[in-house]
């Protein structure tokens, strides 16, 4: 099984289907079941396998690891409050960048990883993408566990049994759903599958408030307030926003949108033309995009927003 070919196929397929904008780094073949990694015993106990251990795993390729400085996976997952024994659903996991961190960590600590992918019934490419993604993980259950699968796209049904998941995560995908005119569906579906008190974690390319928001997000950038509004309309409460994945150097006004920046680093348009005076090095220096990192919570049963206190005048009128 050629993991490099498989993950590359997945990335191309998702791009064609409106999937994640991230290019997929080459992924090294994971150790065979039972082999040790990073000094860990094959029968690692929940207390001994951490997120840091997952980051150091030999199944992660060097160019995948190189993105850690921009994606800040440990700090991001800790901010989102993900626990090792949680049932975690990642929606549109792309080539598996976060899967390669989350799945081994959850498996070692008694948790469950669920990948929500485009239904294979949508197209041959979607079916090939799912087959390629599964091929990366199914041969190595001792390392990644038995991944579970569900579907999310513009025509999909529920993400799972109502109130069955501790956390729903998505990284750099909201703009795709805006483009496909089903972003509101995602937030409603996520709300339904989460347990009361469950977390929705969203990381997305951030459009500065001074720039106009196109509802179809053709640049790949989205207003933070827009994402918050979509989530709140579905019933979520924004518990906290973080600057973990911020990049002040990103002005979000690039010739090819967010795809001008790494990891895509686009240099020409669809016809192979580059803008006059285009300097690719300038965008490489900026690094990956400025991103919002948002932790939403599904209110527990009976929780209601606090009523604002009445002024003396309002109390007298009542």
Secondary structure, DSSP 4 states (H G I P E B T S, - for coil): --HHHHHHHHHHHHHHTT---PPPPP-PPPPPTT--BTTB-TT--TTT--HHHHHT-TTS-HHHHTTHHHH-HHHHHHHHT--TTSEEEEES-TTSTTHHHHHHHHHHTT-EEEEEE--TTS-HHHHHHHHHHHHHHTT-HHHH---EEEE-STT---SSSTT-EEEEEEES-HHHHHHTT-HHHHHHHHHHHEEEEEEEEEEEEB--TTS---TT-TTS-B-HHHHHHHHHHHTEEEEEEE-TT--TT--S--TTGGGGSTTT---S-TTSPPPTT--HHHHHHH-SPPEEEEEEEEPPTT--PPPPPPPHHHHHH-
